[in-house]
Amino acid sequence: MSKTPIRKAIYAVATVAALALAQPSSPAYADNERIAALFHNMAEPFFVFMNRELQDEAKKLKVKLSVIDGQASSPKQSADVSNALTRGVDGIIIAPTDAKAMVYALNEVLDDKVPVLTVDRRVDGAKQDIAHVGADNVAGGRMMADWVIQNFPDGARIVFLTGQPGSSSAIDRAKGVHDSFAKAGPQYQIVAEQTANWARDQGLTVTLNILTSLSGTPPQVIVSANDDMALGAAEAIQSSGLANLGIQVLGYDASPDALKKVRDGEMAATVEQSPGRQIRTALQMLVAHLRDQTAMKSTAIAPILITKANLSEAARFNEVK
């Protein structure tokens, strides 16, 4: 027997038992849709903020929400998907840790005919298209590279800190960065490229090692695929005693800490990708599908390059202290 009938049988028994014990609920909340939100890693400030926005939207839409931390592990997140199906959910929103590793688990969701969509990060290769809500990360990567090209018209030596391998957002941002520099010409040299796995501490360590290896020929720019790694890179520049060289640091996420660095001149720019808008749009779309059978369609959100000149355009600018 396949997993799906077994899971449904288990859930049916559990549901009957739960209903026998359940107390009457208020009419307004009697039939709330049960939504599972599976985030890549709740240790990352980006997903902490996204969860806060999700909780607020869930209250407005009166849905029952369970949030599950994937802890940056595809095996755990795959198990989380299976567990959500076993418990019984009406819909799933997932920010998949890996674009390909999550295919099997999401195919299981599709087999169970549970509505699912991805947010921030897509999945590649599922048996049918899965609607995705997220920023245009290729465009965001191009924006960072284009800033470098505009501000260093004669060329530049560049360090590129990439995101977690396998993540669609890391893949897409890298594509945007590489495409723009390749088009601009060989005078734009990526002299070191290494992942720091989205983490500030790894951004610090990786950048320190790179700066040591490039002693005597330091980079002019550090392009980072997210703000946490960029903040680590900025710290590495300071602790290496190279702050006087004017090495420019660019990040991605427009987090409050990064916006403060941009305001104070310690970072050149960051990219706003509107995490609140992403998750609210995803939940609204899923709920509309459940309640009105509205089709779920992929939605791309245009990123914005944030510099000191347009800080107020950042969604979290009011959190900067």
Contacts in CASP RR format, 6 or more apart in sequence:
PFRMAT RR
TARGET T0000
AUTHOR 0000-0000-0000
METHOD contacts of the structure
MODEL  1
MSKTPIRKAIYAVATVAALALAQPSSPAYADNERIAALFHNMAEPFFVFM
NRELQDEAKKLKVKLSVIDGQASSPKQSADVSNALTRGVDGIIIAPTDAK
AMVYALNEVLDDKVPVLTVDRRVDGAKQDIAHVGADNVAGGRMMADWVIQ
NFPDGARIVFLTGQPGSSSAIDRAKGVHDSFAKAGPQYQIVAEQTANWAR
DQGLTVTLNILTSLSGTPPQVIVSANDDMALGAAEAIQSSGLANLGIQVL
GYDASPDALKKVRDGEMAATVEQSPGRQIRTALQMLVAHLRDQTAMKSTA
IAPILITKANLSEAARFNEVK
3 82 0 8 1.000
3 108 0 8 1.000
4 108 0 8 1.000
4 111 0 8 1.000
4 112 0 8 1.000
7 82 0 8 1.000
7 85 0 8 1.000
7 86 0 8 1.000
7 112 0 8 1.000
8 112 0 8 1.000
10 86 0 8 1.000
11 86 0 8 1.000
11 87 0 8 1.000
11 88 0 8 1.000
14 87 0 8 1.000
28 62 0 8 1.000
29 62 0 8 1.000
32 62 0 8 1.000
32 63 0 8 1.000
32 64 0 8 1.000
33 63 0 8 1.000
33 64 0 8 1.000
33 90 0 8 1.000
33 91 0 8 1.000
33 287 0 8 1.000
33 290 0 8 1.000
33 291 0 8 1.000
34 63 0 8 1.000
34 64 0 8 1.000
34 66 0 8 1.000
34 88 0 8 1.000
34 89 0 8 1.000
34 90 0 8 1.000
34 91 0 8 1.000
35 58 0 8 1.000
35 63 0 8 1.000
35 64 0 8 1.000
35 65 0 8 1.000
35 66 0 8 1.000
35 89 0 8 1.000
35 90 0 8 1.000
35 91 0 8 1.000
35 92 0 8 1.000
35 93 0 8 1.000
35 283 0 8 1.000
35 286 0 8 1.000
35 287 0 8 1.000
36 66 0 8 1.000
36 68 0 8 1.000
36 84 0 8 1.000
36 89 0 8 1.000
36 91 0 8 1.000
36 92 0 8 1.000
36 93 0 8 1.000
37 51 0 8 1.000
37 54 0 8 1.000
37 65 0 8 1.000
37 66 0 8 1.000
37 67 0 8 1.000
37 68 0 8 1.000
37 92 0 8 1.000
37 93 0 8 1.000
37 94 0 8 1.000
37 279 0 8 1.000
38 68 0 8 1.000
38 70 0 8 1.000
38 77 0 8 1.000
38 80 0 8 1.000
38 81 0 8 1.000
38 84 0 8 1.000
38 92 0 8 1.000
38 93 0 8 1.000
38 94 0 8 1.000
38 95 0 8 1.000
39 47 0 8 1.000
39 50 0 8 1.000
39 51 0 8 1.000
39 67 0 8 1.000
39 68 0 8 1.000
39 69 0 8 1.000
39 70 0 8 1.000
39 95 0 8 1.000
40 47 0 8 1.000
40 70 0 8 1.000
40 72 0 8 1.000
40 77 0 8 1.000
40 95 0 8 1.000
40 96 0 8 1.000
40 97 0 8 1.000
40 120 0 8 1.000
40 121 0 8 1.000
40 167 0 8 1.000
41 47 0 8 1.000
41 69 0 8 1.000
41 70 0 8 1.000
41 71 0 8 1.000
41 72 0 8 1.000
41 97 0 8 1.000
41 198 0 8 1.000
42 48 0 8 1.000
42 51 0 8 1.000
42 67 0 8 1.000
42 69 0 8 1.000
42 70 0 8 1.000
42 71 0 8 1.000
43 69 0 8 1.000
43 71 0 8 1.000
43 72 0 8 1.000
44 198 0 8 1.000
44 228 0 8 1.000
45 227 0 8 1.000
45 228 0 8 1.000
45 253 0 8 1.000
45 255 0 8 1.000
45 257 0 8 1.000
46 120 0 8 1.000
46 226 0 8 1.000
46 227 0 8 1.000
46 253 0 8 1.000
46 255 0 8 1.000
46 275 0 8 1.000
47 95 0 8 1.000
49 255 0 8 1.000
49 275 0 8 1.000
49 276 0 8 1.000
49 316 0 8 1.000
50 95 0 8 1.000
50 119 0 8 1.000
50 120 0 8 1.000
50 275 0 8 1.000
50 276 0 8 1.000
50 278 0 8 1.000
50 279 0 8 1.000
51 67 0 8 1.000
51 279 0 8 1.000
53 275 0 8 1.000
53 276 0 8 1.000
53 279 0 8 1.000
53 280 0 8 1.000
54 65 0 8 1.000
54 67 0 8 1.000
54 93 0 8 1.000
54 279 0 8 1.000
54 280 0 8 1.000
54 283 0 8 1.000
55 65 0 8 1.000
55 67 0 8 1.000
57 279 0 8 1.000
57 280 0 8 1.000
57 283 0 8 1.000
57 284 0 8 1.000
58 65 0 8 1.000
58 283 0 8 1.000
61 283 0 8 1.000
61 284 0 8 1.000
61 287 0 8 1.000
63 283 0 8 1.000
63 287 0 8 1.000
66 84 0 8 1.000
66 89 0 8 1.000
68 80 0 8 1.000
68 84 0 8 1.000
70 76 0 8 1.000
70 77 0 8 1.000
70 80 0 8 1.000
70 97 0 8 1.000
72 97 0 8 1.000
72 164 0 8 1.000
72 197 0 8 1.000
73 97 0 8 1.000
74 96 0 8 1.000
74 97 0 8 1.000
74 98 0 8 1.000
74 101 0 8 1.000
74 102 0 8 1.000
77 94 0 8 1.000
77 96 0 8 1.000
77 97 0 8 1.000
77 102 0 8 1.000
77 105 0 8 1.000
78 101 0 8 1.000
78 102 0 8 1.000
78 104 0 8 1.000
78 105 0 8 1.000
81 92 0 8 1.000
81 94 0 8 1.000
81 102 0 8 1.000
81 105 0 8 1.000
81 106 0 8 1.000
81 108 0 8 1.000
81 109 0 8 1.000
82 105 0 8 1.000
82 108 0 8 1.000
84 92 0 8 1.000
85 108 0 8 1.000
85 109 0 8 1.000
85 112 0 8 1.000
85 114 0 8 1.000
89 114 0 8 1.000
90 114 0 8 1.000
90 115 0 8 1.000
90 290 0 8 1.000
91 114 0 8 1.000
91 115 0 8 1.000
91 116 0 8 1.000
91 286 0 8 1.000
91 290 0 8 1.000
92 109 0 8 1.000
92 114 0 8 1.000
92 115 0 8 1.000
92 116 0 8 1.000
92 117 0 8 1.000
93 116 0 8 1.000
93 117 0 8 1.000
93 118 0 8 1.000
93 119 0 8 1.000
93 279 0 8 1.000
93 282 0 8 1.000
93 283 0 8 1.000
93 286 0 8 1.000
94 102 0 8 1.000
94 106 0 8 1.000
94 116 0 8 1.000
94 117 0 8 1.000
94 118 0 8 1.000
94 119 0 8 1.000
94 123 0 8 1.000
95 118 0 8 1.000
95 119 0 8 1.000
95 120 0 8 1.000
95 121 0 8 1.000
96 102 0 8 1.000
96 106 0 8 1.000
96 118 0 8 1.000
96 121 0 8 1.000
96 122 0 8 1.000
96 123 0 8 1.000
96 168 0 8 1.000
97 121 0 8 1.000
97 164 0 8 1.000
97 167 0 8 1.000
98 166 0 8 1.000
98 167 0 8 1.000
99 121 0 8 1.000
99 122 0 8 1.000
99 123 0 8 1.000
99 124 0 8 1.000
99 166 0 8 1.000
99 167 0 8 1.000
99 168 0 8 1.000
99 171 0 8 1.000
100 123 0 8 1.000
100 124 0 8 1.000
100 125 0 8 1.000
100 166 0 8 1.000
101 166 0 8 1.000
102 123 0 8 1.000
103 123 0 8 1.000
103 124 0 8 1.000
103 125 0 8 1.000
103 126 0 8 1.000
106 116 0 8 1.000
106 123 0 8 1.000
106 126 0 8 1.000
106 130 0 8 1.000
107 126 0 8 1.000
107 127 0 8 1.000
109 116 0 8 1.000
110 116 0 8 1.000
110 126 0 8 1.000
110 127 0 8 1.000
110 128 0 8 1.000
110 130 0 8 1.000
115 286 0 8 1.000
115 289 0 8 1.000
115 290 0 8 1.000
115 296 0 8 1.000
116 130 0 8 1.000
117 130 0 8 1.000
117 131 0 8 1.000
117 132 0 8 1.000
117 133 0 8 1.000
117 282 0 8 1.000
117 285 0 8 1.000
117 286 0 8 1.000
117 296 0 8 1.000
118 130 0 8 1.000
118 131 0 8 1.000
118 132 0 8 1.000
118 133 0 8 1.000
119 132 0 8 1.000
119 133 0 8 1.000
119 134 0 8 1.000
119 278 0 8 1.000
119 279 0 8 1.000
119 282 0 8 1.000
120 133 0 8 1.000
120 134 0 8 1.000
120 135 0 8 1.000
120 169 0 8 1.000
120 275 0 8 1.000
120 278 0 8 1.000
121 167 0 8 1.000
121 168 0 8 1.000
121 169 0 8 1.000
122 130 0 8 1.000
122 132 0 8 1.000
122 168 0 8 1.000
123 130 0 8 1.000
123 168 0 8 1.000
124 168 0 8 1.000
129 298 0 8 1.000
131 285 0 8 1.000
131 296 0 8 1.000
131 297 0 8 1.000
131 298 0 8 1.000
131 299 0 8 1.000
132 298 0 8 1.000
132 299 0 8 1.000
133 278 0 8 1.000
133 279 0 8 1.000
133 281 0 8 1.000
133 282 0 8 1.000
133 285 0 8 1.000
133 298 0 8 1.000
133 299 0 8 1.000
133 301 0 8 1.000
134 273 0 8 1.000
134 278 0 8 1.000
134 299 0 8 1.000
134 300 0 8 1.000
134 301 0 8 1.000
135 169 0 8 1.000
135 273 0 8 1.000
135 274 0 8 1.000
135 278 0 8 1.000
135 300 0 8 1.000
135 301 0 8 1.000
135 302 0 8 1.000
135 303 0 8 1.000
136 172 0 8 1.000
136 300 0 8 1.000
136 301 0 8 1.000
136 302 0 8 1.000
136 303 0 8 1.000
137 168 0 8 1.000
137 169 0 8 1.000
137 172 0 8 1.000
137 173 0 8 1.000
137 176 0 8 1.000
137 273 0 8 1.000
137 303 0 8 1.000
138 172 0 8 1.000
138 173 0 8 1.000
138 175 0 8 1.000
138 176 0 8 1.000
138 179 0 8 1.000
139 176 0 8 1.000
139 302 0 8 1.000
139 303 0 8 1.000
140 173 0 8 1.000
140 176 0 8 1.000
140 252 0 8 1.000
140 271 0 8 1.000
140 273 0 8 1.000
140 303 0 8 1.000
140 305 0 8 1.000
141 172 0 8 1.000
141 173 0 8 1.000
141 174 0 8 1.000
141 175 0 8 1.000
141 176 0 8 1.000
141 177 0 8 1.000
141 180 0 8 1.000
141 252 0 8 1.000
141 271 0 8 1.000
142 176 0 8 1.000
142 177 0 8 1.000
142 179 0 8 1.000
142 180 0 8 1.000
143 271 0 8 1.000
143 303 0 8 1.000
143 305 0 8 1.000
144 173 0 8 1.000
144 177 0 8 1.000
144 223 0 8 1.000
144 250 0 8 1.000
144 251 0 8 1.000
144 252 0 8 1.000
144 269 0 8 1.000
144 271 0 8 1.000
144 305 0 8 1.000
145 176 0 8 1.000
145 177 0 8 1.000
145 179 0 8 1.000
145 180 0 8 1.000
145 181 0 8 1.000
145 184 0 8 1.000
145 188 0 8 1.000
145 223 0 8 1.000
146 180 0 8 1.000
147 250 0 8 1.000
147 268 0 8 1.000
147 269 0 8 1.000
147 305 0 8 1.000
147 307 0 8 1.000
148 156 0 8 1.000
148 158 0 8 1.000
148 181 0 8 1.000
148 188 0 8 1.000
148 221 0 8 1.000
148 223 0 8 1.000
148 248 0 8 1.000
148 250 0 8 1.000
149 155 0 8 1.000
149 180 0 8 1.000
149 181 0 8 1.000
149 184 0 8 1.000
149 188 0 8 1.000
151 248 0 8 1.000
151 268 0 8 1.000
152 188 0 8 1.000
152 220 0 8 1.000
152 221 0 8 1.000
154 187 0 8 1.000
155 184 0 8 1.000
155 187 0 8 1.000
155 188 0 8 1.000
155 189 0 8 1.000
156 187 0 8 1.000
156 188 0 8 1.000
156 189 0 8 1.000
156 219 0 8 1.000
156 220 0 8 1.000
156 221 0 8 1.000
157 189 0 8 1.000
157 191 0 8 1.000
157 217 0 8 1.000
157 218 0 8 1.000
157 219 0 8 1.000
157 220 0 8 1.000
157 221 0 8 1.000
158 181 0 8 1.000
158 188 0 8 1.000
158 189 0 8 1.000
158 190 0 8 1.000
158 191 0 8 1.000
158 219 0 8 1.000
158 220 0 8 1.000
158 221 0 8 1.000
158 222 0 8 1.000
158 223 0 8 1.000
159 190 0 8 1.000
159 191 0 8 1.000
159 192 0 8 1.000
159 193 0 8 1.000
159 207 0 8 1.000
159 210 0 8 1.000
159 214 0 8 1.000
159 219 0 8 1.000
159 221 0 8 1.000
159 222 0 8 1.000
159 223 0 8 1.000
159 233 0 8 1.000
160 174 0 8 1.000
160 177 0 8 1.000
160 190 0 8 1.000
160 192 0 8 1.000
160 193 0 8 1.000
160 194 0 8 1.000
160 222 0 8 1.000
160 223 0 8 1.000
160 224 0 8 1.000
160 225 0 8 1.000
161 194 0 8 1.000
161 195 0 8 1.000
161 196 0 8 1.000
161 203 0 8 1.000
161 206 0 8 1.000
161 207 0 8 1.000
161 222 0 8 1.000
161 223 0 8 1.000
161 224 0 8 1.000
161 225 0 8 1.000
161 229 0 8 1.000
161 230 0 8 1.000
161 233 0 8 1.000
162 170 0 8 1.000
162 173 0 8 1.000
162 174 0 8 1.000
162 193 0 8 1.000
162 194 0 8 1.000
162 195 0 8 1.000
162 196 0 8 1.000
162 225 0 8 1.000
163 169 0 8 1.000
163 170 0 8 1.000
163 173 0 8 1.000
163 174 0 8 1.000
163 195 0 8 1.000
163 196 0 8 1.000
163 197 0 8 1.000
163 198 0 8 1.000
163 225 0 8 1.000
163 226 0 8 1.000
163 229 0 8 1.000
164 170 0 8 1.000
164 195 0 8 1.000
164 197 0 8 1.000
164 198 0 8 1.000
165 195 0 8 1.000
167 198 0 8 1.000
169 225 0 8 1.000
170 195 0 8 1.000
170 225 0 8 1.000
173 225 0 8 1.000
173 252 0 8 1.000
174 225 0 8 1.000
177 223 0 8 1.000
178 190 0 8 1.000
181 188 0 8 1.000
181 190 0 8 1.000
191 214 0 8 1.000
191 217 0 8 1.000
191 219 0 8 1.000
192 210 0 8 1.000
192 213 0 8 1.000
192 214 0 8 1.000
192 219 0 8 1.000
194 206 0 8 1.000
194 210 0 8 1.000
195 206 0 8 1.000
196 202 0 8 1.000
196 203 0 8 1.000
196 205 0 8 1.000
196 206 0 8 1.000
196 207 0 8 1.000
196 224 0 8 1.000
196 229 0 8 1.000
196 232 0 8 1.000
198 225 0 8 1.000
198 226 0 8 1.000
198 228 0 8 1.000
198 229 0 8 1.000
199 228 0 8 1.000
199 229 0 8 1.000
200 228 0 8 1.000
200 229 0 8 1.000
200 231 0 8 1.000
200 232 0 8 1.000
200 235 0 8 1.000
201 232 0 8 1.000
202 229 0 8 1.000
203 224 0 8 1.000
203 228 0 8 1.000
203 229 0 8 1.000
203 232 0 8 1.000
203 233 0 8 1.000
203 236 0 8 1.000
204 232 0 8 1.000
204 233 0 8 1.000
204 235 0 8 1.000
204 236 0 8 1.000
204 239 0 8 1.000
205 236 0 8 1.000
206 229 0 8 1.000
207 222 0 8 1.000
207 232 0 8 1.000
207 233 0 8 1.000
207 236 0 8 1.000
207 237 0 8 1.000
208 236 0 8 1.000
208 239 0 8 1.000
208 240 0 8 1.000
210 219 0 8 1.000
211 218 0 8 1.000
211 219 0 8 1.000
211 236 0 8 1.000
211 237 0 8 1.000
211 240 0 8 1.000
211 242 0 8 1.000
212 240 0 8 1.000
218 242 0 8 1.000
218 245 0 8 1.000
218 247 0 8 1.000
219 247 0 8 1.000
220 246 0 8 1.000
220 247 0 8 1.000
220 248 0 8 1.000
221 247 0 8 1.000
221 248 0 8 1.000
221 249 0 8 1.000
221 250 0 8 1.000
221 268 0 8 1.000
222 230 0 8 1.000
222 233 0 8 1.000
222 237 0 8 1.000
222 247 0 8 1.000
222 248 0 8 1.000
222 249 0 8 1.000
222 250 0 8 1.000
223 250 0 8 1.000
223 251 0 8 1.000
224 230 0 8 1.000
224 233 0 8 1.000
224 249 0 8 1.000
224 250 0 8 1.000
224 251 0 8 1.000
224 252 0 8 1.000
225 251 0 8 1.000
225 252 0 8 1.000
226 251 0 8 1.000
226 252 0 8 1.000
226 253 0 8 1.000
227 251 0 8 1.000
227 252 0 8 1.000
227 253 0 8 1.000
227 254 0 8 1.000
227 255 0 8 1.000
227 257 0 8 1.000
227 258 0 8 1.000
227 270 0 8 1.000
228 253 0 8 1.000
228 255 0 8 1.000
229 251 0 8 1.000
230 249 0 8 1.000
230 250 0 8 1.000
230 251 0 8 1.000
230 252 0 8 1.000
230 258 0 8 1.000
230 261 0 8 1.000
230 267 0 8 1.000
230 270 0 8 1.000
231 257 0 8 1.000
231 258 0 8 1.000
231 261 0 8 1.000
231 267 0 8 1.000
233 249 0 8 1.000
234 249 0 8 1.000
234 261 0 8 1.000
234 266 0 8 1.000
234 267 0 8 1.000
237 243 0 8 1.000
237 245 0 8 1.000
237 247 0 8 1.000
237 249 0 8 1.000
248 268 0 8 1.000
249 261 0 8 1.000
249 266 0 8 1.000
249 267 0 8 1.000
249 268 0 8 1.000
250 267 0 8 1.000
250 268 0 8 1.000
250 269 0 8 1.000
250 270 0 8 1.000
251 258 0 8 1.000
251 267 0 8 1.000
251 269 0 8 1.000
251 270 0 8 1.000
251 271 0 8 1.000
252 270 0 8 1.000
252 271 0 8 1.000
252 273 0 8 1.000
253 270 0 8 1.000
253 271 0 8 1.000
253 272 0 8 1.000
253 273 0 8 1.000
253 275 0 8 1.000
254 270 0 8 1.000
254 271 0 8 1.000
254 272 0 8 1.000
254 273 0 8 1.000
254 304 0 8 1.000
254 306 0 8 1.000
254 314 0 8 1.000
254 315 0 8 1.000
254 316 0 8 1.000
255 270 0 8 1.000
255 316 0 8 1.000
256 316 0 8 1.000
256 319 0 8 1.000
256 320 0 8 1.000
256 321 0 8 1.000
258 267 0 8 1.000
258 270 0 8 1.000
259 270 0 8 1.000
259 306 0 8 1.000
259 311 0 8 1.000
259 314 0 8 1.000
259 316 0 8 1.000
259 317 0 8 1.000
259 319 0 8 1.000
259 320 0 8 1.000
260 320 0 8 1.000
260 321 0 8 1.000
261 267 0 8 1.000
262 268 0 8 1.000
262 269 0 8 1.000
262 270 0 8 1.000
262 306 0 8 1.000
262 307 0 8 1.000
262 308 0 8 1.000
262 311 0 8 1.000
263 308 0 8 1.000
263 311 0 8 1.000
263 320 0 8 1.000
265 308 0 8 1.000
268 307 0 8 1.000
269 305 0 8 1.000
269 306 0 8 1.000
269 307 0 8 1.000
270 306 0 8 1.000
270 314 0 8 1.000
271 303 0 8 1.000
271 304 0 8 1.000
271 305 0 8 1.000
271 306 0 8 1.000
272 303 0 8 1.000
272 304 0 8 1.000
272 305 0 8 1.000
272 306 0 8 1.000
272 313 0 8 1.000
272 314 0 8 1.000
272 315 0 8 1.000
273 301 0 8 1.000
273 303 0 8 1.000
274 301 0 8 1.000
274 303 0 8 1.000
274 315 0 8 1.000
275 315 0 8 1.000
276 315 0 8 1.000
277 301 0 8 1.000
277 315 0 8 1.000
278 301 0 8 1.000
281 299 0 8 1.000
281 301 0 8 1.000
285 294 0 8 1.000
285 296 0 8 1.000
285 297 0 8 1.000
285 299 0 8 1.000
286 296 0 8 1.000
288 294 0 8 1.000
289 295 0 8 1.000
289 296 0 8 1.000
304 310 0 8 1.000
304 313 0 8 1.000
304 314 0 8 1.000
306 313 0 8 1.000
306 314 0 8 1.000
311 317 0 8 1.000
311 320 0 8 1.000
END
